[in-house]
Amino acid sequence: MKKRFYTRPVSVTLPDEMFKQIYEIAEKGEISMSEVIREAIQERLKSTNNRIQQSKGD
């Protein structure tokens, strides 16, 4: 059985320069802007969770 993957829409306001950078990355990578943003958020969450886990170990 295939695992279901649910997404939820989120609206954010970005500065023009950030929007342009995301657009360029998406174009060069031939992926959607949503995917660029999801990947960036995932990396940030991973980094933050690692820091939290390390601080709990101290």
C-alpha positions as CSV (number, residue, x, y, z in Angstrom):
1,M,0.0,0.0,0.0
2,K,1.3,3.4,-0.9
3,K,2.0,5.8,1.9
4,R,-0.1,9.0,1.7
5,F,1.7,12.3,1.7
6,Y,-0.3,15.3,2.8
7,T,0.7,18.9,2.3
8,R,-0.8,22.1,3.6
9,P,-0.7,25.5,1.8
10,V,1.2,28.2,3.6
11,S,1.3,31.9,2.5
12,V,4.5,33.9,3.1
13,T,5.6,37.3,2.1
14,L,9.2,37.5,0.7
15,P,11.5,40.4,-0.1
16,D,12.0,40.9,-3.8
17,E,15.6,39.8,-3.7
18,M,14.7,36.5,-1.9
19,F,11.9,35.8,-4.4
20,K,14.3,36.3,-7.3
21,Q,16.9,34.0,-5.7
22,I,14.3,31.3,-5.2
23,Y,13.0,31.7,-8.7
24,E,16.5,31.4,-10.2
25,I,17.3,28.3,-8.2
26,A,14.0,26.7,-9.3
27,E,14.7,27.6,-13.0
28,K,18.2,26.3,-12.9
29,G,17.2,23.1,-11.1
30,E,14.1,22.6,-13.2
31,I,12.0,22.3,-10.0
32,S,9.1,24.2,-8.6
33,M,9.6,27.2,-6.3
34,S,7.6,25.3,-3.8
35,E,10.2,22.5,-3.8
36,V,13.0,25.0,-3.4
37,I,11.3,26.5,-0.3
38,R,10.4,23.0,1.1
39,E,14.0,21.9,0.8
40,A,15.3,25.1,2.5
41,I,12.8,24.7,5.3
42,Q,13.7,21.0,5.7
43,E,17.4,21.9,6.0
44,R,16.7,24.6,8.6
45,L,14.5,22.2,10.6
46,K,17.2,19.6,10.5
47,S,19.9,22.1,11.6
48,T,17.7,23.5,14.4
49,N,16.8,20.0,15.7
50,N,20.5,19.0,15.7
51,R,21.4,22.1,17.7
52,I,18.6,21.3,20.2
53,Q,19.7,17.7,20.6
54,Q,23.3,18.8,21.1
55,S,22.3,21.3,23.8
56,K,20.3,18.7,25.6
57,G,23.4,16.5,25.7
58,D,25.5,19.2,27.3
